[in-house]
Structures are given as structure tokens and as C-alpha cells.
């Protein structure tokens, strides 16, 4: 009788965590996906990777003002640089980065904001971040892309409003 109860308690000690852990993981997944907005870049469209330089909007890389305080940064990644490699916006701006790769798999990770995307050749990545504090926000390619991968970087310069 007593022995049977002990076995039951030991079983329960395993059953409860084995249910609680996956439930906890599912909750963490839902909170990060819908609460913190962490998700994979969607299918924003494709361009022919061999014709990136001739395809809008990547034929004119740079920053475009969409509305007061809203910008779109159109960028191209190639071995081993970003075009442009410097983005200038005033503090308090919301910037949507529209980026693709011309050649191999690259990445775009901007320090200080929630931007971390893979750049697949011809696949358009679109990600938005808000820059409130003036300063420099360095960005790097974080997918190994060859011998000079470490030189592939740039910065977002957020200028104080006057
Ligand atoms: Cu790269």
C-alpha cells in the first residue's frame, strides 16, 4: 500500500514537469512571436538576383522619406559590403529596411534595435525599427559570406533633432 503510493508520487514528479515544460515553451513561443514581434521574414517578394542593380527599388539604394518621421532604407548586400553602408535619419524615426542580396547569403544585424534578418539572394527582406536615441547604430553581416566577411559592416547614424 505504502509502496504503491511512493511510486505514484515519483511518477507525478516526472509527469508534472514533462507537461509543464512543453506548455512553458509554447507560452514562450507565443509571447515572443506575438508580444515581442519576433518572427521569420515573410515572403515579401523576390527579385532576380542577377538583375538586382536594375530592379526597383534596388536600382536606387538609399534612404527615402515616406512621411514625417517615417523612412524606407533600400539596401543591397553583396560580397563584402552593403550599399549604402551609412544610413542617416533624425532621432525618433521609424525606418523600414528593404534589403536583398545580389550574390550569396548575407545577413543584417543592427545593434541596439530589433533587426536581425537573413538576406537570401533575390529574396526581399523587410524589417522595421524605431530609432529614438541619437547616436551610431552599427550593423554587420552575420552570415559568413567569404574571406572578407568581417569587413562587411556599416552604420545607422541617428542625428539629434535641432
Ligand atoms: Cu555578408
Backbone and ligand atoms as CSV (ligand in chain L), in Angstrom:
chain,resi,resn,atom,element,x,y,z
A,1,UNK,N,N,0.832,-1.209,0.000
A,1,UNK,CA,C,0.000,0.000,0.000
A,1,UNK,C,C,0.867,1.261,0.000
A,2,UNK,N,N,1.769,1.301,1.025
A,2,UNK,CA,C,2.657,2.458,1.139
A,2,UNK,C,C,3.607,2.550,-0.071
A,3,UNK,N,N,4.088,1.354,-0.482
A,3,UNK,CA,C,4.992,1.276,-1.616
A,3,UNK,C,C,4.315,1.804,-2.893
A,4,UNK,N,N,3.076,1.438,-3.068
A,4,UNK,CA,C,2.323,1.885,-4.239
A,4,UNK,C,C,2.194,3.403,-4.270
A,5,UNK,N,N,1.938,4.027,-3.147
A,5,UNK,CA,C,1.790,5.483,-3.057
A,5,UNK,C,C,3.096,6.180,-3.443
A,6,UNK,N,N,4.238,5.621,-3.007
A,6,UNK,CA,C,5.548,6.205,-3.309
A,6,UNK,C,C,5.788,6.208,-4.815
A,7,UNK,N,N,5.473,5.114,-5.463
A,7,UNK,CA,C,5.665,5.019,-6.917
A,7,UNK,C,C,4.806,6.085,-7.599
A,8,UNK,N,N,3.596,6.233,-7.147
A,8,UNK,CA,C,2.685,7.220,-7.725
A,8,UNK,C,C,3.252,8.639,-7.601
A,9,UNK,N,N,3.813,8.944,-6.427
A,9,UNK,CA,C,4.373,10.290,-6.221
A,9,UNK,C,C,5.580,10.533,-7.134
A,10,UNK,N,N,6.428,9.501,-7.271
A,10,UNK,CA,C,7.588,9.645,-8.168
A,10,UNK,C,C,7.129,9.867,-9.602
A,11,UNK,N,N,6.085,9.111,-9.971
A,11,UNK,CA,C,5.560,9.279,-11.323
A,11,UNK,C,C,5.059,10.705,-11.533
A,12,UNK,N,N,4.347,11.177,-10.512
A,12,UNK,CA,C,3.770,12.521,-10.594
A,12,UNK,C,C,4.878,13.576,-10.710
A,13,UNK,N,N,5.989,13.316,-9.977
A,13,UNK,CA,C,7.109,14.264,-10.006
A,13,UNK,C,C,7.707,14.376,-11.410
A,14,UNK,N,N,7.577,13.354,-12.228
A,14,UNK,CA,C,8.048,13.415,-13.618
A,14,UNK,C,C,6.967,13.897,-14.564
A,15,UNK,N,N,5.739,13.446,-14.291
A,15,UNK,CA,C,4.644,13.795,-15.206
A,15,UNK,C,C,4.410,15.310,-15.208
A,16,UNK,N,N,4.397,15.908,-14.035
A,16,UNK,CA,C,4.099,17.350,-13.971
A,16,UNK,C,C,5.107,18.187,-14.759
A,17,UNK,N,N,6.440,18.012,-14.519
A,17,UNK,CA,C,7.373,18.812,-15.335
A,17,UNK,C,C,7.309,18.467,-16.817
A,18,UNK,N,N,7.040,17.177,-17.141
A,18,UNK,CA,C,7.023,16.826,-18.566
A,18,UNK,C,C,5.821,17.431,-19.275
A,19,UNK,N,N,4.829,17.832,-18.544
A,19,UNK,CA,C,3.719,18.578,-19.130
A,19,UNK,C,C,4.026,20.091,-19.057
A,20,UNK,N,N,4.552,20.522,-17.897
A,20,UNK,CA,C,4.783,21.957,-17.681
A,20,UNK,C,C,5.849,22.516,-18.632
A,21,UNK,N,N,6.896,21.740,-18.921
A,21,UNK,CA,C,7.986,22.257,-19.772
A,21,UNK,C,C,7.504,22.548,-21.200
A,22,UNK,N,N,6.848,21.577,-21.891
A,22,UNK,CA,C,6.345,21.944,-23.234
A,22,UNK,C,C,5.308,23.053,-23.216
A,23,UNK,N,N,4.463,23.085,-22.187
A,23,UNK,CA,C,3.470,24.164,-22.103
A,23,UNK,C,C,4.195,25.506,-21.935
A,24,UNK,N,N,5.223,25.519,-21.068
A,24,UNK,CA,C,6.021,26.734,-20.869
A,24,UNK,C,C,6.707,27.176,-22.157
A,25,UNK,N,N,7.223,26.206,-22.926
A,25,UNK,CA,C,7.886,26.538,-24.202
A,25,UNK,C,C,6.892,27.128,-25.188
A,26,UNK,N,N,5.707,26.560,-25.225
A,26,UNK,CA,C,4.673,27.058,-26.135
A,26,UNK,C,C,4.284,28.492,-25.761
A,27,UNK,N,N,4.150,28.738,-24.456
A,27,UNK,CA,C,3.812,30.086,-23.995
A,27,UNK,C,C,4.937,31.057,-24.382
A,28,UNK,N,N,6.203,30.640,-24.180
A,28,UNK,CA,C,7.343,31.498,-24.540
A,28,UNK,C,C,7.331,31.805,-26.039
A,29,UNK,N,N,7.007,30.794,-26.856
A,29,UNK,CA,C,6.935,30.970,-28.306
A,29,UNK,C,C,5.854,31.981,-28.677
A,30,UNK,N,N,4.686,31.838,-28.068
A,30,UNK,CA,C,3.574,32.739,-28.380
A,30,UNK,C,C,3.881,34.168,-27.932
A,31,UNK,N,N,4.490,34.303,-26.730
A,31,UNK,CA,C,4.804,35.642,-26.212
A,31,UNK,C,C,5.839,36.329,-27.104
A,32,UNK,N,N,6.895,35.589,-27.513
A,32,UNK,CA,C,7.922,36.225,-28.348
A,32,UNK,C,C,7.390,36.506,-29.757
A,33,UNK,N,N,6.556,35.613,-30.292
A,33,UNK,CA,C,6.044,35.801,-31.651
A,33,UNK,C,C,5.047,36.947,-31.718
A,34,UNK,N,N,4.094,36.961,-30.813
A,34,UNK,CA,C,3.021,37.950,-30.916
A,34,UNK,C,C,3.233,39.152,-29.992
A,35,UNK,N,N,3.895,38.946,-28.853
A,35,UNK,CA,C,4.142,40.042,-27.925
A,35,UNK,C,C,5.352,40.854,-28.331
A,36,UNK,N,N,6.485,40.178,-28.600
A,36,UNK,CA,C,7.726,40.884,-28.920
A,36,UNK,C,C,7.936,41.012,-30.425
A,37,UNK,N,N,7.068,40.416,-31.215
A,37,UNK,CA,C,7.171,40.561,-32.672
A,37,UNK,C,C,8.368,39.858,-33.272
A,38,UNK,N,N,8.822,38.777,-32.657
A,38,UNK,CA,C,9.955,38.030,-33.203
A,38,UNK,C,C,9.411,36.989,-34.175
A,39,UNK,N,N,9.756,37.139,-35.426
A,39,UNK,CA,C,9.273,36.160,-36.407
A,39,UNK,C,C,10.194,36.133,-37.618
A,40,UNK,N,N,10.032,35.126,-38.437
A,40,UNK,CA,C,10.833,35.000,-39.645
A,40,UNK,C,C,10.376,36.042,-40.647
A,41,UNK,N,N,11.308,36.534,-41.471
A,41,UNK,CA,C,10.876,37.447,-42.521
A,41,UNK,C,C,9.896,36.729,-43.441
A,42,UNK,N,N,8.835,37.391,-43.773
A,42,UNK,CA,C,7.812,36.763,-44.607
A,42,UNK,C,C,8.184,36.783,-46.072
A,43,UNK,N,N,7.301,36.307,-46.893
A,43,UNK,CA,C,7.526,36.334,-48.334
A,43,UNK,C,C,7.147,37.713,-48.844
A,44,UNK,N,N,8.119,38.614,-48.797
A,44,UNK,CA,C,7.865,39.998,-49.182
A,44,UNK,C,C,8.014,40.185,-50.679
A,45,UNK,N,N,8.430,39.152,-51.340
A,45,UNK,CA,C,8.622,39.251,-52.777
A,45,UNK,C,C,10.030,38.854,-53.163
A,46,UNK,N,N,10.210,38.658,-54.438
A,46,UNK,CA,C,11.514,38.249,-54.938
A,46,UNK,C,C,11.927,39.143,-56.102
A,47,UNK,N,N,13.223,39.271,-56.267
A,47,UNK,CA,C,13.742,39.909,-57.473
A,47,UNK,C,C,14.749,38.931,-58.066
A,48,UNK,N,N,15.020,39.097,-59.349
A,48,UNK,CA,C,16.023,38.248,-59.988
A,48,UNK,C,C,17.391,38.650,-59.424
A,49,UNK,N,N,18.068,37.750,-58.695
A,49,UNK,CA,C,19.327,38.160,-58.046
A,49,UNK,C,C,20.388,38.622,-59.041
A,50,UNK,N,N,20.304,38.190,-60.285
A,50,UNK,CA,C,21.310,38.626,-61.265
A,50,UNK,C,C,20.996,40.027,-61.806
A,51,UNK,N,N,19.781,40.530,-61.499
A,51,UNK,CA,C,19.371,41.844,-62.024
A,51,UNK,C,C,18.982,42.813,-60.910
A,52,UNK,N,N,19.532,42.596,-59.698
A,52,UNK,CA,C,19.179,43.442,-58.555
A,52,UNK,C,C,19.451,44.912,-58.852
A,53,UNK,N,N,20.624,45.195,-59.439
A,53,UNK,CA,C,21.024,46.592,-59.673
A,53,UNK,C,C,20.110,47.287,-60.664
A,54,UNK,N,N,19.350,46.521,-61.450
A,54,UNK,CA,C,18.476,47.120,-62.461
A,54,UNK,C,C,17.005,47.062,-62.050
A,55,UNK,N,N,16.738,46.502,-60.853
A,55,UNK,CA,C,15.351,46.296,-60.435
A,55,UNK,C,C,14.981,47.268,-59.318
A,56,UNK,N,N,13.845,47.974,-59.491
A,56,UNK,CA,C,13.373,48.864,-58.429
A,56,UNK,C,C,12.941,48.028,-57.228
A,57,UNK,N,N,13.132,48.519,-55.982
A,57,UNK,CA,C,13.748,49.798,-55.638
A,57,UNK,C,C,15.259,49.725,-55.474
A,58,UNK,N,N,15.857,48.584,-55.845
A,58,UNK,CA,C,17.284,48.396,-55.550
A,58,UNK,C,C,18.193,49.058,-56.586
A,59,UNK,N,N,17.580,49.600,-57.659
A,59,UNK,CA,C,18.381,50.341,-58.635
A,59,UNK,C,C,18.809,51.693,-58.059
A,60,UNK,N,N,18.082,52.165,-57.038
A,60,UNK,CA,C,18.440,53.428,-56.375
A,60,UNK,C,C,18.521,53.207,-54.869
A,61,UNK,N,N,19.589,52.531,-54.410
A,61,UNK,CA,C,19.689,52.267,-52.974
A,61,UNK,C,C,19.851,53.567,-52.198
A,62,UNK,N,N,19.287,53.616,-51.015
A,62,UNK,CA,C,19.392,54.817,-50.198
A,62,UNK,C,C,18.166,54.970,-49.325
A,63,UNK,N,N,18.101,56.116,-48.656
A,63,UNK,CA,C,17.004,56.376,-47.727
A,63,UNK,C,C,15.972,57.263,-48.405
A,64,UNK,N,N,14.726,56.869,-48.286
A,64,UNK,CA,C,13.620,57.627,-48.871
A,64,UNK,C,C,12.669,57.996,-47.744
A,65,UNK,N,N,12.248,59.278,-47.699
A,65,UNK,CA,C,11.271,59.700,-46.690
A,65,UNK,C,C,9.875,59.337,-47.184
A,66,UNK,N,N,9.138,58.602,-46.364
A,66,UNK,CA,C,7.782,58.203,-46.742
A,66,UNK,C,C,6.758,59.187,-46.185
A,67,UNK,N,N,7.031,59.675,-44.976
A,67,UNK,CA,C,6.135,60.601,-44.275
A,67,UNK,C,C,6.992,61.229,-43.185
A,68,UNK,N,N,6.491,62.278,-42.504
A,68,UNK,CA,C,7.303,62.831,-41.409
A,68,UNK,C,C,7.640,61.749,-40.378
A,69,UNK,N,N,8.939,61.555,-40.143
A,69,UNK,CA,C,9.375,60.564,-39.157
A,69,UNK,C,C,9.367,59.130,-39.648
A,70,UNK,N,N,9.022,58.921,-40.917
A,70,UNK,CA,C,8.997,57.552,-41.453
A,70,UNK,C,C,9.888,57.471,-42.688
A,71,UNK,N,N,10.791,56.509,-42.650
A,71,UNK,CA,C,11.739,56.367,-43.753
A,71,UNK,C,C,11.788,54.930,-44.232
A,72,UNK,N,N,12.216,54.780,-45.486
A,72,UNK,CA,C,12.489,53.450,-46.001
A,72,UNK,C,C,13.935,53.433,-46.451
A,73,UNK,N,N,14.693,52.475,-45.940
A,73,UNK,CA,C,16.098,52.335,-46.330
A,73,UNK,C,C,16.193,51.165,-47.288
A,74,UNK,N,N,16.514,51.465,-48.530
A,74,UNK,CA,C,16.641,50.418,-49.539
A,74,UNK,C,C,18.100,50.044,-49.660
A,75,UNK,N,N,18.402,48.808,-49.361
A,75,UNK,CA,C,19.798,48.389,-49.291
A,75,UNK,C,C,20.050,47.111,-50.082
A,76,UNK,N,N,21.275,47.030,-50.588
A,76,UNK,CA,C,21.707,45.833,-51.302
A,76,UNK,C,C,22.937,45.285,-50.587
A,77,UNK,N,N,22.946,43.988,-50.373
A,77,UNK,CA,C,24.104,43.331,-49.782
A,77,UNK,C,C,24.824,42.569,-50.879
A,78,UNK,N,N,26.142,42.680,-50.880
A,78,UNK,CA,C,26.955,41.912,-51.819
A,78,UNK,C,C,28.278,41.629,-51.143
A,79,UNK,N,N,29.031,40.657,-51.647
A,79,UNK,CA,C,30.337,40.366,-51.062
A,79,UNK,C,C,31.243,41.570,-51.321
A,80,UNK,N,N,31.785,42.286,-50.358
A,80,UNK,CA,C,31.582,42.153,-48.946
A,80,UNK,C,C,31.214,43.525,-48.402
A,81,UNK,N,N,30.062,44.000,-48.857
A,81,UNK,CA,C,29.654,45.339,-48.435
A,81,UNK,C,C,28.144,45.497,-48.519
A,82,UNK,N,N,27.680,46.550,-47.874
A,82,UNK,CA,C,26.295,46.967,-48.006
A,82,UNK,C,C,26.271,48.251,-48.825
A,83,UNK,N,N,25.263,48.388,-49.669
A,83,UNK,CA,C,25.044,49.638,-50.399
A,83,UNK,C,C,23.671,50.170,-50.031
A,84,UNK,N,N,23.544,51.333,-49.378
A,84,UNK,CA,C,24.632,52.138,-48.818
A,84,UNK,C,C,25.123,51.522,-47.502
A,85,UNK,N,N,26.304,51.955,-47.065
A,85,UNK,CA,C,26.792,51.431,-45.791
A,85,UNK,C,C,26.631,52.449,-44.665
A,86,UNK,N,N,25.965,53.563,-44.997
A,86,UNK,CA,C,25.637,54.520,-43.941
A,86,UNK,C,C,24.227,55.044,-44.187
A,87,UNK,N,N,23.407,54.939,-43.158
A,87,UNK,CA,C,22.022,55.385,-43.231
A,87,UNK,C,C,21.892,56.533,-42.234
A,88,UNK,N,N,21.392,57.687,-42.689
A,88,UNK,CA,C,21.234,58.836,-41.789
A,88,UNK,C,C,19.763,59.183,-41.639
A,89,UNK,N,N,19.292,59.195,-40.383
A,89,UNK,CA,C,17.906,59.589,-40.110
A,89,UNK,C,C,17.891,60.440,-38.843
A,90,UNK,N,N,16.881,61.320,-38.695
A,90,UNK,CA,C,16.778,62.071,-37.445
A,90,UNK,C,C,16.234,61.194,-36.311
A,91,UNK,N,N,16.552,61.579,-35.077
A,91,UNK,CA,C,16.082,60.830,-33.903
A,91,UNK,C,C,14.558,60.780,-33.902
A,92,UNK,N,N,14.029,59.672,-33.431
A,92,UNK,CA,C,12.586,59.497,-33.375
A,92,UNK,C,C,12.005,58.932,-34.652
A,93,UNK,N,N,12.888,58.505,-35.576
A,93,UNK,CA,C,12.401,57.988,-36.861
A,93,UNK,C,C,12.071,56.508,-36.783
A,94,UNK,N,N,11.096,56.137,-37.592
A,94,UNK,CA,C,10.799,54.727,-37.811
A,94,UNK,C,C,11.306,54.395,-39.205
A,95,UNK,N,N,12.188,53.411,-39.263
A,95,UNK,CA,C,12.830,53.083,-40.533
A,95,UNK,C,C,12.486,51.649,-40.920
A,96,UNK,N,N,11.991,51.502,-42.139
A,96,UNK,CA,C,11.765,50.162,-42.680
A,96,UNK,C,C,12.917,49.836,-43.614
A,97,UNK,N,N,13.608,48.776,-43.315
A,97,UNK,CA,C,14.734,48.345,-44.141
A,97,UNK,C,C,14.217,47.344,-45.168
A,98,UNK,N,N,14.468,47.656,-46.424
A,98,UNK,CA,C,14.094,46.752,-47.513
A,98,UNK,C,C,15.407,46.329,-48.152
A,99,UNK,N,N,15.732,45.073,-47.983
A,99,UNK,CA,C,17.091,44.631,-48.301
A,99,UNK,C,C,17.056,43.322,-49.076
A,100,UNK,N,N,18.001,43.176,-49.965
A,100,UNK,CA,C,18.183,41.878,-50.616
A,100,UNK,C,C,19.667,41.660,-50.876
A,101,UNK,N,N,19.995,40.474,-51.321
A,101,UNK,CA,C,21.376,40.135,-51.634
A,101,UNK,C,C,21.508,39.896,-53.130
A,102,UNK,N,N,22.664,40.323,-53.655
A,102,UNK,CA,C,22.951,40.144,-55.078
A,102,UNK,C,C,23.573,38.797,-55.388
A,103,UNK,N,N,24.267,38.242,-54.384
A,103,UNK,CA,C,25.084,37.084,-54.724
A,103,UNK,C,C,24.880,35.883,-53.796
A,104,UNK,N,N,25.453,35.944,-52.609
A,104,UNK,CA,C,25.346,34.789,-51.712
A,104,UNK,C,C,24.509,35.166,-50.501
A,105,UNK,N,N,24.359,34.250,-49.568
A,105,UNK,CA,C,23.587,34.529,-48.366
A,105,UNK,C,C,24.370,35.481,-47.468
A,106,UNK,N,N,23.741,36.593,-47.138
A,106,UNK,CA,C,24.302,37.526,-46.171
A,106,UNK,C,C,23.302,37.678,-45.035
A,107,UNK,N,N,23.608,38.576,-44.103
A,107,UNK,CA,C,22.684,38.849,-43.010
A,107,UNK,C,C,22.763,40.318,-42.671
A,108,UNK,N,N,21.756,40.779,-41.961
A,108,UNK,CA,C,21.776,42.166,-41.483
A,108,UNK,C,C,21.355,42.166,-40.026
A,109,UNK,N,N,22.295,42.547,-39.182
A,109,UNK,CA,C,22.020,42.657,-37.756
A,109,UNK,C,C,22.395,44.067,-37.329
A,110,UNK,N,N,21.417,44.810,-36.822
A,110,UNK,CA,C,21.685,46.178,-36.369
A,110,UNK,C,C,21.698,46.192,-34.854
A,111,UNK,N,N,22.825,46.664,-34.313
A,111,UNK,CA,C,22.959,46.703,-32.859
A,111,UNK,C,C,22.037,47.747,-32.264
A,112,UNK,N,N,21.426,47.424,-31.146
A,112,UNK,CA,C,20.627,48.391,-30.399
A,112,UNK,C,C,19.156,48.401,-30.768
A,113,UNK,N,N,18.803,47.746,-31.859
A,113,UNK,CA,C,17.384,47.646,-32.234
A,113,UNK,C,C,17.085,46.200,-32.645
A,114,UNK,N,N,15.810,45.913,-32.797
A,114,UNK,CA,C,15.401,44.548,-33.101
A,114,UNK,C,C,15.399,44.286,-34.612
A,115,UNK,N,N,16.621,44.299,-35.193
A,115,UNK,CA,C,16.755,43.982,-36.614
A,115,UNK,C,C,17.785,42.868,-36.746
A,116,UNK,N,N,17.353,41.750,-37.264
A,116,UNK,CA,C,18.209,40.587,-37.399
A,116,UNK,C,C,17.590,39.713,-38.478
A,117,UNK,N,N,18.029,39.901,-39.720
A,117,UNK,CA,C,17.436,39.136,-40.817
A,117,UNK,C,C,18.506,38.487,-41.671
A,118,UNK,N,N,18.133,37.399,-42.275
A,118,UNK,CA,C,18.958,36.734,-43.262
A,118,UNK,C,C,18.650,37.367,-44.608
A,119,UNK,N,N,19.670,37.531,-45.429
A,119,UNK,CA,C,19.469,38.098,-46.758
A,119,UNK,C,C,19.796,37.018,-47.791
A,120,UNK,N,N,18.747,36.459,-48.358
A,120,UNK,CA,C,18.934,35.405,-49.350
A,120,UNK,C,C,18.948,36.050,-50.736
A,121,UNK,N,N,19.776,35.541,-51.653
A,121,UNK,CA,C,19.861,36.154,-52.968
A,121,UNK,C,C,18.489,36.298,-53.624
A,122,UNK,N,N,18.134,37.539,-53.919
A,122,UNK,CA,C,16.878,37.803,-54.610
A,122,UNK,C,C,15.642,37.822,-53.737
A,123,UNK,N,N,15.764,37.368,-52.509
A,123,UNK,CA,C,14.606,37.380,-51.608
A,123,UNK,C,C,14.589,38.723,-50.884
A,124,UNK,N,N,13.467,39.421,-50.923
A,124,UNK,CA,C,13.393,40.733,-50.295
A,124,UNK,C,C,13.066,40.574,-48.814
A,125,UNK,N,N,13.920,41.143,-47.978
A,125,UNK,CA,C,13.664,41.156,-46.536
A,125,UNK,C,C,13.178,42.547,-46.167
A,126,UNK,N,N,12.150,42.594,-45.328
A,126,UNK,CA,C,11.590,43.879,-44.910
A,126,UNK,C,C,11.457,43.843,-43.394
A,127,UNK,N,N,12.079,44.813,-42.740
A,127,UNK,CA,C,12.033,44.830,-41.280
A,127,UNK,C,C,12.049,46.287,-40.813
A,128,UNK,N,N,11.292,46.566,-39.771
A,128,UNK,CA,C,11.112,47.948,-39.321
A,128,UNK,C,C,11.666,48.125,-37.912
A,129,UNK,N,N,12.308,49.262,-37.691
A,129,UNK,CA,C,12.823,49.574,-36.356
A,129,UNK,C,C,12.648,51.058,-36.089
A,130,UNK,N,N,12.561,51.385,-34.813
A,130,UNK,CA,C,12.426,52.773,-34.411
A,130,UNK,C,C,13.722,53.225,-33.743
A,131,UNK,N,N,14.195,54.411,-34.129
A,131,UNK,CA,C,15.447,54.934,-33.585
A,131,UNK,C,C,15.148,56.190,-32.788
A,132,UNK,N,N,15.086,56.054,-31.476
A,132,UNK,CA,C,14.747,57.190,-30.621
A,132,UNK,C,C,15.972,57.951,-30.146
A,133,UNK,N,N,17.016,57.206,-29.769
A,133,UNK,CA,C,18.206,57.843,-29.205
A,133,UNK,C,C,19.167,58.243,-30.319
A,134,UNK,N,N,19.675,59.483,-30.285
A,134,UNK,CA,C,20.700,59.861,-31.257
A,134,UNK,C,C,21.974,59.044,-31.018
A,135,UNK,N,N,22.710,58.818,-32.077
A,135,UNK,CA,C,23.960,58.081,-31.949
A,135,UNK,C,C,24.190,57.207,-33.155
A,136,UNK,N,N,25.184,56.328,-33.033
A,136,UNK,CA,C,25.507,55.427,-34.134
A,136,UNK,C,C,25.090,54.014,-33.780
A,137,UNK,N,N,24.423,53.388,-34.706
A,137,UNK,CA,C,23.973,52.014,-34.548
A,137,UNK,C,C,24.695,51.181,-35.610
A,138,UNK,N,N,25.767,50.504,-35.217
A,138,UNK,CA,C,26.499,49.732,-36.222
A,138,UNK,C,C,25.680,48.537,-36.708
A,139,UNK,N,N,25.848,48.196,-37.977
A,139,UNK,CA,C,25.252,46.951,-38.456
A,139,UNK,C,C,26.298,46.087,-39.135
A,140,UNK,N,N,26.084,44.797,-39.070
A,140,UNK,CA,C,27.051,43.845,-39.615
A,140,UNK,C,C,26.326,42.781,-40.422
A,141,UNK,N,N,27.109,42.155,-41.293
A,141,UNK,CA,C,26.646,40.935,-41.934
A,141,UNK,C,C,26.946,39.817,-40.952
A,142,UNK,N,N,25.955,39.036,-40.610
A,142,UNK,CA,C,26.184,37.984,-39.611
A,142,UNK,C,C,25.946,36.586,-40.168
A,143,UNK,N,N,26.081,36.481,-41.495
A,143,UNK,CA,C,26.083,35.145,-42.107
A,143,UNK,C,C,27.419,35.062,-42.841
A,144,UNK,N,N,28.243,34.095,-42.480
A,144,UNK,CA,C,29.581,34.025,-43.076
A,144,UNK,C,C,29.479,33.976,-44.592
A,145,UNK,N,N,30.136,34.937,-45.258
A,145,UNK,CA,C,29.948,35.055,-46.699
A,145,UNK,C,C,31.268,35.082,-47.454
A,146,UNK,N,N,32.323,34.638,-46.820
A,146,UNK,CA,C,33.588,34.551,-47.550
A,146,UNK,C,C,34.736,35.207,-46.804
A,147,UNK,N,N,35.867,35.292,-47.476
A,147,UNK,CA,C,37.139,35.638,-46.841
A,147,UNK,C,C,37.119,37.012,-46.176
A,148,UNK,N,N,36.386,37.985,-46.734
A,148,UNK,CA,C,36.370,39.332,-46.152
A,148,UNK,C,C,35.036,39.638,-45.460
A,149,UNK,N,N,34.372,38.578,-45.029
A,149,UNK,CA,C,33.083,38.716,-44.334
A,149,UNK,C,C,33.143,39.734,-43.180
A,150,UNK,N,N,34.259,39.713,-42.450
A,150,UNK,CA,C,34.393,40.572,-41.267
A,150,UNK,C,C,34.457,42.056,-41.624
A,151,UNK,N,N,34.669,42.366,-42.899
A,151,UNK,CA,C,34.742,43.784,-43.291
A,151,UNK,C,C,33.377,44.305,-43.751
A,152,UNK,N,N,32.383,43.440,-43.687
A,152,UNK,CA,C,31.066,43.802,-44.214
A,152,UNK,C,C,30.220,44.399,-43.099
A,153,UNK,N,N,30.260,45.712,-43.020
A,153,UNK,CA,C,29.527,46.379,-41.952
A,153,UNK,C,C,29.186,47.795,-42.373
A,154,UNK,N,N,28.422,48.460,-41.553
A,154,UNK,CA,C,28.056,49.851,-41.812
A,154,UNK,C,C,27.416,50.419,-40.559
A,155,UNK,N,N,26.749,51.560,-40.701
A,155,UNK,CA,C,26.138,52.131,-39.504
A,155,UNK,C,C,24.905,52.958,-39.852
A,156,UNK,N,N,23.990,52.977,-38.897
A,156,UNK,CA,C,22.861,53.887,-38.969
A,156,UNK,C,C,23.232,55.062,-38.069
A,157,UNK,N,N,23.266,56.247,-38.638
A,157,UNK,CA,C,23.586,57.441,-37.851
A,157,UNK,C,C,22.280,58.156,-37.544
A,158,UNK,N,N,21.948,58.223,-36.268
A,158,UNK,CA,C,20.710,58.879,-35.849
A,158,UNK,C,C,21.079,60.265,-35.314
A,159,UNK,N,N,20.655,61.267,-36.032
A,159,UNK,CA,C,21.031,62.649,-35.702
A,159,UNK,C,C,20.033,63.279,-34.743
A,160,UNK,N,N,20.567,64.020,-33.765
A,160,UNK,CA,C,19.711,64.711,-32.805
A,160,UNK,C,C,18.880,65.766,-33.535
A,161,UNK,N,N,17.652,65.889,-33.119
A,161,UNK,CA,C,16.795,66.915,-33.740
A,161,UNK,C,C,17.168,68.289,-33.206
A,162,UNK,N,N,17.184,69.267,-34.116
A,162,UNK,CA,C,17.515,70.613,-33.670
A,162,UNK,C,C,16.266,71.473,-33.670
L,1,CU,CU,CU,27.996,39.085,-45.985
